[in-house]
């Protein structure tokens, strides 16, 4: 069993062609700009869209644990995620984020669009969160999909034991690897972990010949300065299996999502990069001979 919080059909930004992206819960990082804070916890949880709440109190009456409160999230230490408050909410303000699924259920969902993968050169991408937090489940999904010649990609922070990455690598056609900052101290201050393991794993994947896209989130005030961009481009230019660099502009989506969970989760609000900023960053990567694009 694995815990999945979304399956996105017809995805075009998570690898080549038309893809199905499977989002797994759980992440060892706590990026303060995270777009998917609902992925952090491994288990399912209840989210609340406070703007839809009419403060009727039905959720409170339905919750046997006393974890629900109108207009707000739930007490995560008490909530059993039974879904009672979700069923009782007539305004649709509540939802369970994350669902346990079997490997077979995920594979069947991916298989439905195999004709589109064949025609577009697409396939399945596993994302998160950090899909390697559910390594055994991920490995079994990848193995079954590869048996059917479905192209596979894994979108990863690369913050995992190197042997875990090696173990799945034979069933992965493409790794989408994040590089958030080249300075380990700054990386730790905004993600909760240093970058040494991440960079070492990216070099390891290149060393064993795995094809990669490098993904760089552009967060003004954190990593968009000229020095860090140049250091990132220099590092990536030394990786012989990188097919391209995806430069991903920060957006505010994570702020709203964190609010649904009833806590900020440490999410901060940043300025969104301007088109001119993105163009300058692309020029830096191009100067190092890299194919860099805005978005996936």
KEKOLPA-885445 format. One record per residue (C-alpha): x, y, z; residue in three letters. Coordinates in steps of 0.25 Angstrom, whole numbers, always signed. Example, Ala and Ser with C-alpha at 12.3 -4.5 7.8 and 13.67 -1.06 7.14 Angstrom:
<atoms>
xx=+49&yy=-18&zz=+31&resn=ala
xx=+55&yy=-4&zz=+29&resn=ser
</atoms>
This chain:
<atoms>
xx=+0&yy=+0&zz=+0&resn=unk
xx=+4&yy=+14&zz=-3&resn=unk
xx=-2&yy=+28&zz=+1&resn=unk
xx=-5&yy=+36&zz=-11&resn=unk
xx=-10&yy=+50&zz=-11&resn=unk
xx=-13&yy=+53&zz=-25&resn=unk
xx=-12&yy=+46&zz=-39&resn=unk
xx=-12&yy=+57&zz=-50&resn=unk
xx=-16&yy=+53&zz=-64&resn=unk
xx=-10&yy=+59&zz=-77&resn=unk
xx=+2&yy=+65&zz=-70&resn=unk
xx=+11&yy=+72&zz=-79&resn=unk
xx=+21&yy=+79&zz=-69&resn=unk
xx=+26&yy=+66&zz=-62&resn=unk
xx=+35&yy=+60&zz=-73&resn=unk
xx=+34&yy=+58&zz=-88&resn=unk
xx=+20&yy=+56&zz=-95&resn=unk
xx=+7&yy=+54&zz=-89&resn=unk
xx=+8&yy=+48&zz=-75&resn=unk
xx=+1&yy=+43&zz=-63&resn=unk
xx=+7&yy=+49&zz=-50&resn=unk
xx=+5&yy=+41&zz=-37&resn=unk
xx=+7&yy=+50&zz=-25&resn=unk
xx=+12&yy=+42&zz=-13&resn=unk
xx=+11&yy=+47&zz=+1&resn=unk
xx=+23&yy=+49&zz=+10&resn=unk
xx=+35&yy=+58&zz=+9&resn=unk
xx=+48&yy=+60&zz=+18&resn=unk
xx=+50&yy=+75&zz=+14&resn=unk
xx=+42&yy=+87&zz=+19&resn=unk
xx=+44&yy=+97&zz=+8&resn=unk
xx=+38&yy=+110&zz=+12&resn=unk
xx=+33&yy=+113&zz=-2&resn=unk
xx=+27&yy=+99&zz=-4&resn=unk
xx=+16&yy=+98&zz=-14&resn=unk
xx=+11&yy=+85&zz=-8&resn=unk
xx=+11&yy=+86&zz=+7&resn=unk
xx=+0&yy=+76&zz=+7&resn=unk
xx=+10&yy=+65&zz=+3&resn=unk
xx=+19&yy=+67&zz=+15&resn=unk
xx=+12&yy=+57&zz=+24&resn=unk
xx=+13&yy=+42&zz=+21&resn=unk
xx=-2&yy=+40&zz=+25&resn=unk
xx=-15&yy=+45&zz=+20&resn=unk
xx=-20&yy=+58&zz=+27&resn=unk
xx=-32&yy=+67&zz=+26&resn=unk
xx=-32&yy=+80&zz=+19&resn=unk
xx=-42&yy=+92&zz=+20&resn=unk
xx=-45&yy=+102&zz=+10&resn=unk
xx=-49&yy=+113&zz=+20&resn=unk
xx=-56&yy=+122&zz=+10&resn=unk
xx=-66&yy=+111&zz=+7&resn=unk
xx=-69&yy=+108&zz=+22&resn=unk
xx=-83&yy=+114&zz=+26&resn=unk
xx=-80&yy=+111&zz=+41&resn=unk
xx=-92&yy=+102&zz=+43&resn=unk
xx=-85&yy=+93&zz=+53&resn=unk
xx=-88&yy=+80&zz=+46&resn=unk
xx=-74&yy=+76&zz=+46&resn=unk
xx=-72&yy=+77&zz=+61&resn=unk
xx=-85&yy=+69&zz=+63&resn=unk
xx=-79&yy=+58&zz=+54&resn=unk
xx=-65&yy=+57&zz=+60&resn=unk
xx=-65&yy=+47&zz=+71&resn=unk
xx=-51&yy=+51&zz=+74&resn=unk
xx=-54&yy=+66&zz=+77&resn=unk
xx=-43&yy=+69&zz=+66&resn=unk
xx=-52&yy=+78&zz=+57&resn=unk
xx=-54&yy=+93&zz=+58&resn=unk
xx=-63&yy=+101&zz=+48&resn=unk
xx=-54&yy=+109&zz=+38&resn=unk
xx=-41&yy=+103&zz=+42&resn=unk
xx=-33&yy=+90&zz=+41&resn=unk
xx=-33&yy=+79&zz=+51&resn=unk
xx=-25&yy=+75&zz=+62&resn=unk
xx=-15&yy=+66&zz=+55&resn=unk
xx=-11&yy=+59&zz=+68&resn=unk
xx=-25&yy=+55&zz=+71&resn=unk
xx=-32&yy=+53&zz=+57&resn=unk
xx=-33&yy=+39&zz=+52&resn=unk
xx=-36&yy=+44&zz=+38&resn=unk
xx=-49&yy=+36&zz=+38&resn=unk
xx=-55&yy=+45&zz=+28&resn=unk
xx=-68&yy=+48&zz=+37&resn=unk
xx=-66&yy=+63&zz=+37&resn=unk
xx=-64&yy=+63&zz=+22&resn=unk
xx=-77&yy=+55&zz=+19&resn=unk
xx=-85&yy=+64&zz=+29&resn=unk
xx=-80&yy=+77&zz=+22&resn=unk
xx=-91&yy=+81&zz=+13&resn=unk
xx=-83&yy=+93&zz=+7&resn=unk
xx=-72&yy=+84&zz=+2&resn=unk
xx=-62&yy=+92&zz=+11&resn=unk
xx=-55&yy=+79&zz=+16&resn=unk
xx=-47&yy=+69&zz=+9&resn=unk
xx=-38&yy=+57&zz=+12&resn=unk
xx=-24&yy=+59&zz=+6&resn=unk
xx=-17&yy=+46&zz=+3&resn=unk
xx=-23&yy=+32&zz=+1&resn=unk
xx=-17&yy=+18&zz=+2&resn=unk
xx=-15&yy=+11&zz=-11&resn=unk
xx=-10&yy=-2&zz=-15&resn=unk
xx=+1&yy=-3&zz=-26&resn=unk
xx=-9&yy=-10&zz=-35&resn=unk
xx=-19&yy=+2&zz=-33&resn=unk
xx=-8&yy=+12&zz=-37&resn=unk
xx=-3&yy=+4&zz=-49&resn=unk
xx=-18&yy=+2&zz=-54&resn=unk
xx=-20&yy=+17&zz=-54&resn=unk
xx=-7&yy=+19&zz=-61&resn=unk
xx=-10&yy=+9&zz=-72&resn=unk
xx=-23&yy=+16&zz=-76&resn=unk
xx=-16&yy=+26&zz=-84&resn=unk
xx=-5&yy=+17&zz=-90&resn=unk
xx=-10&yy=+21&zz=-104&resn=unk
xx=-6&yy=+36&zz=-101&resn=unk
xx=+8&yy=+32&zz=-96&resn=unk
xx=+11&yy=+24&zz=-109&resn=unk
xx=+6&yy=+35&zz=-118&resn=unk
xx=+14&yy=+46&zz=-110&resn=unk
xx=+26&yy=+39&zz=-104&resn=unk
xx=+20&yy=+41&zz=-91&resn=unk
xx=+18&yy=+32&zz=-79&resn=unk
xx=+17&yy=+32&zz=-64&resn=unk
xx=+24&yy=+42&zz=-54&resn=unk
xx=+24&yy=+39&zz=-39&resn=unk
xx=+25&yy=+52&zz=-31&resn=unk
xx=+22&yy=+57&zz=-17&resn=unk
xx=+26&yy=+61&zz=-7&resn=unk
xx=+38&yy=+52&zz=-8&resn=unk
xx=+34&yy=+39&zz=-15&resn=unk
xx=+46&yy=+32&zz=-9&resn=unk
xx=+39&yy=+33&zz=+5&resn=unk
xx=+31&yy=+21&zz=+0&resn=unk
xx=+42&yy=+14&zz=-7&resn=unk
xx=+37&yy=+0&zz=-7&resn=unk
xx=+23&yy=+4&zz=-12&resn=unk
xx=+30&yy=+13&zz=-23&resn=unk
xx=+39&yy=+2&zz=-27&resn=unk
xx=+28&yy=-8&zz=-29&resn=unk
xx=+20&yy=+2&zz=-37&resn=unk
xx=+32&yy=+5&zz=-46&resn=unk
xx=+35&yy=-9&zz=-48&resn=unk
xx=+21&yy=-13&zz=-53&resn=unk
xx=+20&yy=-1&zz=-62&resn=unk
xx=+34&yy=-4&zz=-69&resn=unk
xx=+29&yy=-18&zz=-72&resn=unk
xx=+18&yy=-11&zz=-81&resn=unk
xx=+29&yy=-2&zz=-87&resn=unk
xx=+23&yy=+10&zz=-81&resn=unk
xx=+33&yy=+22&zz=-80&resn=unk
xx=+36&yy=+25&zz=-65&resn=unk
xx=+41&yy=+37&zz=-58&resn=unk
xx=+43&yy=+41&zz=-43&resn=unk
xx=+43&yy=+55&zz=-39&resn=unk
xx=+52&yy=+55&zz=-26&resn=unk
xx=+59&yy=+64&zz=-17&resn=unk
xx=+70&yy=+54&zz=-17&resn=unk
xx=+71&yy=+54&zz=-2&resn=unk
xx=+71&yy=+39&zz=+1&resn=unk
xx=+81&yy=+28&zz=+3&resn=unk
xx=+89&yy=+26&zz=-10&resn=unk
xx=+86&yy=+11&zz=-9&resn=unk
xx=+71&yy=+14&zz=-10&resn=unk
xx=+73&yy=+22&zz=-22&resn=unk
xx=+82&yy=+12&zz=-29&resn=unk
xx=+72&yy=+1&zz=-25&resn=unk
xx=+61&yy=+8&zz=-33&resn=unk
xx=+69&yy=+13&zz=-44&resn=unk
xx=+68&yy=+1&zz=-53&resn=unk
xx=+53&yy=+4&zz=-55&resn=unk
xx=+54&yy=+19&zz=-57&resn=unk
xx=+56&yy=+25&zz=-71&resn=unk
xx=+57&yy=+39&zz=-66&resn=unk
xx=+60&yy=+46&zz=-53&resn=unk
xx=+55&yy=+60&zz=-50&resn=unk
xx=+65&yy=+65&zz=-40&resn=unk
xx=+63&yy=+78&zz=-32&resn=unk
xx=+75&yy=+87&zz=-29&resn=unk
xx=+70&yy=+98&zz=-19&resn=unk
xx=+83&yy=+105&zz=-15&resn=unk
xx=+98&yy=+102&zz=-16&resn=unk
xx=+101&yy=+108&zz=-2&resn=unk
xx=+98&yy=+97&zz=+8&resn=unk
xx=+96&yy=+106&zz=+20&resn=unk
xx=+86&yy=+114&zz=+12&resn=unk
xx=+80&yy=+102&zz=+7&resn=unk
xx=+78&yy=+97&zz=+21&resn=unk
xx=+72&yy=+110&zz=+26&resn=unk
xx=+61&yy=+109&zz=+16&resn=unk
xx=+59&yy=+94&zz=+14&resn=unk
xx=+63&yy=+88&zz=+27&resn=unk
xx=+74&yy=+80&zz=+21&resn=unk
xx=+88&yy=+82&zz=+15&resn=unk
xx=+91&yy=+80&zz=+1&resn=unk
xx=+103&yy=+71&zz=+1&resn=unk
xx=+95&yy=+58&zz=+0&resn=unk
xx=+86&yy=+64&zz=-11&resn=unk
xx=+98&yy=+68&zz=-20&resn=unk
xx=+105&yy=+55&zz=-17&resn=unk
xx=+93&yy=+47&zz=-22&resn=unk
xx=+91&yy=+55&zz=-34&resn=unk
xx=+106&yy=+53&zz=-38&resn=unk
xx=+104&yy=+38&zz=-35&resn=unk
xx=+92&yy=+37&zz=-44&resn=unk
xx=+100&yy=+44&zz=-55&resn=unk
xx=+112&yy=+35&zz=-53&resn=unk
xx=+103&yy=+22&zz=-55&resn=unk
xx=+98&yy=+28&zz=-68&resn=unk
xx=+84&yy=+32&zz=-63&resn=unk
xx=+77&yy=+42&zz=-72&resn=unk
xx=+73&yy=+55&zz=-64&resn=unk
xx=+65&yy=+68&zz=-65&resn=unk
xx=+70&yy=+77&zz=-54&resn=unk
xx=+59&yy=+86&zz=-48&resn=unk
xx=+62&yy=+99&zz=-42&resn=unk
xx=+52&yy=+107&zz=-34&resn=unk
xx=+54&yy=+122&zz=-35&resn=unk
xx=+51&yy=+128&zz=-22&resn=unk
xx=+54&yy=+143&zz=-21&resn=unk
xx=+62&yy=+146&zz=-8&resn=unk
xx=+66&yy=+132&zz=-7&resn=unk
xx=+74&yy=+126&zz=-19&resn=unk
xx=+71&yy=+136&zz=-31&resn=unk
xx=+84&yy=+144&zz=-29&resn=unk
xx=+94&yy=+144&zz=-40&resn=unk
xx=+105&yy=+137&zz=-32&resn=unk
xx=+96&yy=+125&zz=-28&resn=unk
xx=+90&yy=+124&zz=-42&resn=unk
xx=+105&yy=+123&zz=-48&resn=unk
xx=+109&yy=+113&zz=-38&resn=unk
xx=+97&yy=+105&zz=-41&resn=unk
xx=+99&yy=+105&zz=-56&resn=unk
xx=+114&yy=+102&zz=-54&resn=unk
xx=+111&yy=+90&zz=-46&resn=unk
xx=+100&yy=+85&zz=-56&resn=unk
xx=+109&yy=+87&zz=-68&resn=unk
xx=+118&yy=+76&zz=-62&resn=unk
xx=+107&yy=+66&zz=-62&resn=unk
xx=+108&yy=+58&zz=-76&resn=unk
xx=+94&yy=+52&zz=-75&resn=unk
xx=+86&yy=+65&zz=-73&resn=unk
xx=+76&yy=+67&zz=-84&resn=unk
xx=+71&yy=+80&zz=-80&resn=unk
xx=+69&yy=+90&zz=-69&resn=unk
xx=+55&yy=+94&zz=-65&resn=unk
xx=+55&yy=+108&zz=-58&resn=unk
xx=+42&yy=+108&zz=-49&resn=unk
xx=+37&yy=+122&zz=-45&resn=unk
xx=+32&yy=+123&zz=-31&resn=unk
xx=+17&yy=+124&zz=-29&resn=unk
xx=+8&yy=+127&zz=-17&resn=unk
xx=+0&yy=+113&zz=-18&resn=unk
xx=+7&yy=+107&zz=-5&resn=unk
xx=+2&yy=+119&zz=+4&resn=unk
xx=-12&yy=+116&zz=+1&resn=unk
xx=-11&yy=+101&zz=+2&resn=unk
xx=-4&yy=+102&zz=+16&resn=unk
xx=-16&yy=+110&zz=+20&resn=unk
xx=-25&yy=+99&zz=+17&resn=unk
xx=-17&yy=+90&zz=+27&resn=unk
xx=-20&yy=+100&zz=+38&resn=unk
xx=-5&yy=+103&zz=+40&resn=unk
xx=+5&yy=+111&zz=+33&resn=unk
xx=+15&yy=+100&zz=+33&resn=unk
xx=+26&yy=+110&zz=+32&resn=unk
xx=+22&yy=+114&zz=+18&resn=unk
xx=+26&yy=+128&zz=+15&resn=unk
xx=+22&yy=+138&zz=+4&resn=unk
xx=+32&yy=+142&zz=-6&resn=unk
xx=+32&yy=+152&zz=-18&resn=unk
xx=+29&yy=+145&zz=-31&resn=unk
xx=+40&yy=+147&zz=-41&resn=unk
xx=+38&yy=+156&zz=-53&resn=unk
xx=+39&yy=+151&zz=-67&resn=unk
xx=+52&yy=+160&zz=-68&resn=unk
xx=+58&yy=+152&zz=-56&resn=unk
xx=+55&yy=+139&zz=-63&resn=unk
xx=+61&yy=+143&zz=-76&resn=unk
xx=+74&yy=+147&zz=-69&resn=unk
xx=+75&yy=+133&zz=-62&resn=unk
xx=+72&yy=+126&zz=-75&resn=unk
xx=+84&yy=+134&zz=-81&resn=unk
xx=+93&yy=+129&zz=-70&resn=unk
xx=+90&yy=+115&zz=-73&resn=unk
xx=+91&yy=+116&zz=-88&resn=unk
xx=+105&yy=+122&zz=-86&resn=unk
xx=+109&yy=+109&zz=-80&resn=unk
xx=+104&yy=+102&zz=-92&resn=unk
xx=+91&yy=+97&zz=-85&resn=unk
xx=+77&yy=+95&zz=-91&resn=unk
xx=+69&yy=+103&zz=-81&resn=unk
xx=+54&yy=+106&zz=-81&resn=unk
xx=+44&yy=+113&zz=-73&resn=unk
xx=+34&yy=+103&zz=-67&resn=unk
xx=+34&yy=+88&zz=-69&resn=unk
</atoms>
